[in-house]
Amino acid sequence: MNRRGWIIPILIVAITVLAVVLRWRCLPDPLPAHFDLQGNPGGSMPRSILLMYPVTGAVICLISYVISHLKHKFHKPLIILATGISLILLSSAMVTITSGKYPFFMLAEPVILMAVIVAVVVSLVKSRRNSC
């Protein structure tokens, strides 16, 4: 079993941790949240909620890793899924950290989601074909 595939989602979670830690002192409490495309906040959240982004990414990676080792045929789709969710969490953290100044991060989330769905489905179909 190739464990190198798990480097990417773990690296993305580490980047999320690094982004949160580097910006932590500069962030207001409460944080502006739920930005529109012009960068205007539509709500707020406690700064401590920002810590949930990398924690959630790490938990999803861990659960996916365990499942992939129990069900070997789902190894590649689970890596793709964990990577995609970690990227979406990183993008969401970046929206919050930058106070919505860069709408690119908001627009990246649906694109990443669609790409992950397609990649997981393709990977599942390929793994099913290979097992028959």
N, C-alpha and C positions, 0 to 999 in steps of 0.2 A: 504494500500500500504506500502510495506517494504522500508523504507528510509535508513536502515542500509547498504544496498547494495552499496550505493553511498560513503561510507566511504573509500573503497579501491581506487577508482580512485582519490578521493580528497587527500588521503594520498600520493599517487604516485606523484601528482602535488606538494604537499608540500615538498616531498623529493627532487624533481627537483629544487625547489626554494632554499632549504637549500644547495644543492650541488653547485649551481651557486653562491650564496651569500658567502659561505665559501671559495671558490676558486677565487673570483673576483679579489682581489688585486694581486694575484700571476700570473694572466693570461696576456700574452702579447697582444698588440693591434697593428696590426691585429693578429687574431688567425689563426694558421694553420688549414686547413680543408680538407675534402675529402681524407681520409687516405686509403692506400692500406693495405693488410693483414700483411705487414712487418712494418707498422706504419709510412710509409713515406707520408708526406702531398702532395697532388696534387693541392692545392690551398689555399686560405686564405679568411677570412671574418672579418669584424669589430667585435670587442668584444661585442658591444651592441646587435648584432644579437642573441647572446646567451640568452638574456633576453626573446626572442620570444618563446623559448621552453616551459617554464612554463606558459607563457601567453596563448599560443596556447592550451596547455593542459587544462587550466582553462576554456577557451572559449568553447572547445569541450565538457567538462563535463557539463557546464551550458546549452548549446544547447541540449545536450542529455537528461539532467534532465527535461527541459521544455517539450520536445517532449514526453518523457515517461509519463508525467502527462497529456498530451493531448490525447495520444493514449495508454491507460493502457495495452493493450496486448503486446506492444513492450518494456515494462519496463526492463525485464531481458536481452534481446538482446542489448539494448542500454547501460546498465551497462557494459556488456561484451565489447562492442565496445569502450566505453569511457575508460575503464581500459586498453585495448590493445593499443589504441592510446597513452594514457599517458605513458605506459611502453616503447613504441617505442621512444617517445620524451625524456624520461629519459635516455634511452640507447644512443640516439644521443648526448644528452648533455654530458654524461659521456665520449663518444669518444672524443669530443672536449675538455673537461676539462682535460682529461689525455693525450692529444696530441697524441692520437692513439697508446699509449704504450700497451694497453690491447685489442687485437683483439677480445676477448670474446664479448665485447659490440657490435662490428660490426656484428659478427655472430649471436648475439641474435636478432637483428632486423628482419631478414627474418623468423626466427623461431617463434617469437612472432606474426608476421603478419599472418603466416599460421595457427597458433593455434587460433588466434582471428577469422579468416574467418570461420574455421571449427566450432568453438564454437557458433558463431552468427547464422550460417546456422542451426545447430542442435537445438539451442534455438528457432529459428523461426519455424522450423518444429514441435517441441513439442508444442509450443503455438498455432499453427494452428490446431493440432490434438485435443488439449484440448478445443478449441473453437467450434469444430464441434459437 
